[in-house]
Amino acid sequence: MPTDLEATVADLSAGDHVHAHGADSRGVDTPRAGYLLAPPRPETGQRSSGRAEGWLVYIGKRGDAPALSNRLMIYPDTGRIAHTPEQDLSLWRATTLRETGASARTTNLRIRFGGPATRSAVEPTQDTNVCVTYNTEGWYSLDAADDSRTQVFECRLGAKIWWAPLPDAPVGLFPDAL
């Protein structure tokens, strides 16, 4: 196993706040942020290419117990984990896209996007300023608010996401100019 990831994992202990990227219990590539609920341990896990060595970690809210829902396998070739500072969760909301003010008539709605708010996502896994636009037939595109306009996420109005209003403006309709 690569020494960089091995050294990083060796420096972590239960209770540390981390941001990790690995495979969940279904084998789906998943980002997670939260508290390490147990010390990382070496484990052999099942992958599409066969069995592979990695580290088993449990990431969740402070005080949660390790469970299948907060389990994450970090493999040396695709996974990563880092000690991170705690986030101020009072800024973030885990609600449907509809509650951001988005609708089919919305143009140039801007928010901070923190990632999908799945059951296992106890806090945002990213912080990207996005412009929300209605695509077609019920789909909304969350595109980077910078010059690249790269699509960050696509979902329906009822999808649950982590989001926060931009600090310099209220949530709602904005002028078309960037």
VENBELTA-V453499 format. One record per residue. N is the residue number from 1. RES is the residue in three letters. PHI is phi in degrees with one decimal (999 if undefined). BURIAL is I if it has 24 or more other C-alpha atoms within 12 Angstrom, else O. D_LAST is the distance of its C-alpha to the last C-alpha in Angstrom with 1 decimal. Layout:
n=N res=RES phi=PHI burial=BURIAL d_last=D_LAST
n=N res=RES phi=PHI burial=BURIAL d_last=D_LAST
This chain:
n=1 res=MET phi=999 burial=O d_last=45.7
n=2 res=PRO phi=-58.7 burial=O d_last=43.3
n=3 res=THR phi=-71.4 burial=O d_last=44.1
n=4 res=ASP phi=-60.6 burial=O d_last=40.5
n=5 res=LEU phi=-67.1 burial=I d_last=39.8
n=6 res=GLU phi=-62.4 burial=I d_last=43.4
n=7 res=ALA phi=-66.6 burial=O d_last=43.1
n=8 res=THR phi=-62.1 burial=O d_last=39.9
n=9 res=VAL phi=-64.6 burial=I d_last=41.6
n=10 res=ALA phi=-63.7 burial=O d_last=44.7
n=11 res=ASP phi=-82.9 burial=O d_last=42.9
n=12 res=LEU phi=-95.9 burial=I d_last=41.6
n=13 res=SER phi=-142.6 burial=O d_last=43.6
n=14 res=ALA phi=-55.2 burial=I d_last=43.5
n=15 res=GLY phi=98.6 burial=I d_last=41.2
n=16 res=ASP phi=-70.0 burial=I d_last=38.7
n=17 res=HIS phi=-87.3 burial=I d_last=35.0
n=18 res=VAL phi=-135.1 burial=I d_last=33.7
n=19 res=HIS phi=-124.5 burial=I d_last=30.9
n=20 res=ALA phi=-134.5 burial=I d_last=32.6
n=21 res=HIS phi=-135.6 burial=I d_last=32.1
n=22 res=GLY phi=-162.0 burial=I d_last=35.2
n=23 res=ALA phi=-110.3 burial=I d_last=37.0
n=24 res=ASP phi=-76.8 burial=I d_last=37.7
n=25 res=SER phi=-65.6 burial=O d_last=41.1
n=26 res=ARG phi=-94.7 burial=O d_last=40.4
n=27 res=GLY phi=87.7 burial=O d_last=39.4
n=28 res=VAL phi=-84.7 burial=O d_last=35.7
n=29 res=ASP phi=-62.4 burial=O d_last=33.3
n=30 res=THR phi=-139.8 burial=I d_last=31.7
n=31 res=PRO phi=-89.4 burial=I d_last=29.7
n=32 res=ARG phi=-143.0 burial=I d_last=31.1
n=33 res=ALA phi=-135.7 burial=I d_last=30.6
n=34 res=GLY phi=155.2 burial=I d_last=33.2
n=35 res=TYR phi=-99.3 burial=I d_last=36.7
n=36 res=LEU phi=-72.6 burial=I d_last=39.3
n=37 res=LEU phi=-86.7 burial=I d_last=42.1
n=38 res=ALA phi=-154.6 burial=I d_last=44.8
n=39 res=PRO phi=-62.6 burial=O d_last=45.4
n=40 res=PRO phi=-60.9 burial=I d_last=44.2
n=41 res=ARG phi=-136.3 burial=I d_last=47.1
n=42 res=PRO phi=-63.5 burial=O d_last=47.9
n=43 res=GLU phi=-153.1 burial=O d_last=48.2
n=44 res=THR phi=-104.4 burial=O d_last=48.7
n=45 res=GLY phi=-120.6 burial=I d_last=46.3
n=46 res=GLN phi=-88.5 burial=O d_last=46.2
n=47 res=ARG phi=-125.8 burial=O d_last=43.6
n=48 res=SER phi=-62.5 burial=O d_last=43.4
n=49 res=SER phi=-90.5 burial=O d_last=45.1
n=50 res=GLY phi=117.7 burial=O d_last=47.8
n=51 res=ARG phi=-85.9 burial=O d_last=48.5
n=52 res=ALA phi=-143.6 burial=O d_last=46.6
n=53 res=GLU phi=-84.1 burial=I d_last=46.9
n=54 res=GLY phi=-165.1 burial=I d_last=44.1
n=55 res=TRP phi=-123.7 burial=I d_last=43.5
n=56 res=LEU phi=-96.3 burial=I d_last=43.5
n=57 res=VAL phi=-130.5 burial=I d_last=41.3
n=58 res=TYR phi=-120.8 burial=I d_last=40.6
n=59 res=ILE phi=-125.1 burial=I d_last=37.3
n=60 res=GLY phi=-164.6 burial=I d_last=36.7
n=61 res=LYS phi=-74.4 burial=I d_last=36.7
n=62 res=ARG phi=-57.9 burial=O d_last=39.1
n=63 res=GLY phi=92.5 burial=O d_last=42.5
n=64 res=ASP phi=-66.9 burial=O d_last=42.0
n=65 res=ALA phi=-95.6 burial=O d_last=44.8
n=66 res=PRO phi=-57.5 burial=I d_last=44.4
n=67 res=ALA phi=-151.1 burial=O d_last=44.2
n=68 res=LEU phi=-58.3 burial=O d_last=43.4
n=69 res=SER phi=-71.2 burial=I d_last=40.0
n=70 res=ASN phi=-116.7 burial=I d_last=38.8
n=71 res=ARG phi=-83.0 burial=I d_last=40.5
n=72 res=LEU phi=-147.2 burial=I d_last=38.7
n=73 res=MET phi=-99.0 burial=I d_last=40.4
n=74 res=ILE phi=-110.7 burial=I d_last=38.9
n=75 res=TYR phi=-98.6 burial=I d_last=40.2
n=76 res=PRO phi=-58.1 burial=I d_last=40.3
n=77 res=ASP phi=-82.9 burial=O d_last=38.7
n=78 res=THR phi=-127.9 burial=I d_last=35.7
n=79 res=GLY phi=-93.9 burial=I d_last=35.5
n=80 res=ARG phi=-155.9 burial=I d_last=34.2
n=81 res=ILE phi=-150.4 burial=I d_last=34.5
n=82 res=ALA phi=-147.2 burial=I d_last=33.6
n=83 res=HIS phi=-71.1 burial=I d_last=34.5
n=84 res=THR phi=-132.4 burial=O d_last=31.4
n=85 res=PRO phi=-70.5 burial=O d_last=31.0
n=86 res=GLU phi=-64.7 burial=O d_last=31.0
n=87 res=GLN phi=-91.3 burial=O d_last=27.8
n=88 res=ASP phi=-86.2 burial=O d_last=27.2
n=89 res=LEU phi=-72.2 burial=O d_last=27.4
n=90 res=SER phi=-67.5 burial=O d_last=27.1
n=91 res=LEU phi=-81.1 burial=O d_last=23.3
n=92 res=TRP phi=-102.4 burial=I d_last=23.3
n=93 res=ARG phi=-128.6 burial=I d_last=24.4
n=94 res=ALA phi=-113.1 burial=I d_last=26.0
n=95 res=THR phi=-137.2 burial=I d_last=25.7
n=96 res=THR phi=-73.9 burial=I d_last=24.8
n=97 res=LEU phi=-57.1 burial=I d_last=21.4
n=98 res=ARG phi=-54.4 burial=I d_last=22.4
n=99 res=GLU phi=-73.6 burial=O d_last=22.5
n=100 res=THR phi=-79.5 burial=I d_last=18.8
n=101 res=GLY phi=106.4 burial=I d_last=18.5
n=102 res=ALA phi=-70.5 burial=I d_last=17.7
n=103 res=SER phi=-156.3 burial=I d_last=19.6
n=104 res=ALA phi=-63.7 burial=O d_last=19.9
n=105 res=ARG phi=-94.2 burial=O d_last=18.2
n=106 res=THR phi=-70.1 burial=I d_last=15.1
n=107 res=THR phi=-126.2 burial=I d_last=11.8
n=108 res=ASN phi=61.6 burial=I d_last=8.7
n=109 res=LEU phi=-74.5 burial=I d_last=10.9
n=110 res=ARG phi=-119.2 burial=I d_last=10.0
n=111 res=ILE phi=-143.5 burial=I d_last=13.2
n=112 res=ARG phi=-93.4 burial=I d_last=15.1
n=113 res=PHE phi=-101.0 burial=I d_last=17.3
n=114 res=GLY phi=-110.7 burial=I d_last=20.8
n=115 res=GLY phi=107.5 burial=I d_last=22.6
n=116 res=PRO phi=-65.3 burial=I d_last=25.0
n=117 res=ALA phi=-100.1 burial=I d_last=27.3
n=118 res=THR phi=-76.9 burial=O d_last=30.6
n=119 res=ARG phi=-58.7 burial=O d_last=34.0
n=120 res=SER phi=-89.2 burial=I d_last=34.3
n=121 res=ALA phi=-88.4 burial=I d_last=30.8
n=122 res=VAL phi=-83.3 burial=I d_last=31.8
n=123 res=GLU phi=-158.4 burial=I d_last=28.5
n=124 res=PRO phi=-58.9 burial=I d_last=25.1
n=125 res=THR phi=-107.7 burial=I d_last=25.4
n=126 res=GLN phi=-152.9 burial=I d_last=21.9
n=127 res=ASP phi=-145.3 burial=I d_last=18.8
n=128 res=THR phi=-127.3 burial=I d_last=15.5
n=129 res=ASN phi=-73.6 burial=I d_last=12.1
n=130 res=VAL phi=-129.2 burial=I d_last=11.4
n=131 res=CYS phi=-110.0 burial=I d_last=9.8
n=132 res=VAL phi=-96.0 burial=I d_last=12.9
n=133 res=THR phi=-133.7 burial=I d_last=13.8
n=134 res=TYR phi=-79.9 burial=I d_last=17.3
n=135 res=ASN phi=-84.6 burial=O d_last=19.0
n=136 res=THR phi=-170.5 burial=O d_last=22.4
n=137 res=GLU phi=49.5 burial=O d_last=25.7
n=138 res=GLY phi=89.5 burial=O d_last=24.5
n=139 res=TRP phi=-101.0 burial=O d_last=22.3
n=140 res=TYR phi=-120.3 burial=I d_last=18.9
n=141 res=SER phi=-105.5 burial=I d_last=16.7
n=142 res=LEU phi=-106.0 burial=I d_last=15.0
n=143 res=ASP phi=-107.9 burial=I d_last=12.8
n=144 res=ALA phi=-52.8 burial=I d_last=11.7
n=145 res=ALA phi=-81.5 burial=I d_last=8.1
n=146 res=ASP phi=-85.9 burial=O d_last=8.7
n=147 res=ASP phi=-65.4 burial=O d_last=9.3
n=148 res=SER phi=-70.6 burial=O d_last=12.4
n=149 res=ARG phi=53.8 burial=O d_last=11.2
n=150 res=THR phi=-67.0 burial=O d_last=14.8
n=151 res=GLN phi=-71.1 burial=O d_last=16.4
n=152 res=VAL phi=-94.6 burial=I d_last=17.5
n=153 res=PHE phi=-159.8 burial=I d_last=19.6
n=154 res=GLU phi=-135.9 burial=I d_last=20.7
n=155 res=CYS phi=-157.9 burial=I d_last=22.8
n=156 res=ARG phi=-93.1 burial=I d_last=24.1
n=157 res=LEU phi=-60.0 burial=I d_last=23.4
n=158 res=GLY phi=-88.2 burial=O d_last=26.5
n=159 res=ALA phi=-69.3 burial=I d_last=25.8
n=160 res=LYS phi=-89.4 burial=I d_last=26.1
n=161 res=ILE phi=-133.4 burial=I d_last=23.4
n=162 res=TRP phi=-87.4 burial=I d_last=22.9
n=163 res=TRP phi=-152.4 burial=I d_last=19.7
n=164 res=ALA phi=-146.6 burial=I d_last=18.6
n=165 res=PRO phi=-67.0 burial=I d_last=16.2
n=166 res=LEU phi=-66.8 burial=I d_last=13.6
n=167 res=PRO phi=-64.9 burial=O d_last=15.7
n=168 res=ASP phi=-98.2 burial=O d_last=13.5
n=169 res=ALA phi=-155.7 burial=O d_last=12.9
n=170 res=PRO phi=-73.2 burial=O d_last=15.3
n=171 res=VAL phi=-74.7 burial=I d_last=15.2
n=172 res=GLY phi=149.9 burial=I d_last=14.7
n=173 res=LEU phi=-78.5 burial=I d_last=12.6
n=174 res=PHE phi=-122.5 burial=O d_last=9.2
n=175 res=PRO phi=-61.2 burial=O d_last=7.8
n=176 res=ASP phi=-67.1 burial=O d_last=6.4
n=177 res=ALA phi=-71.2 burial=O d_last=3.8
n=178 res=LEU phi=-79.9 burial=O d_last=0.0
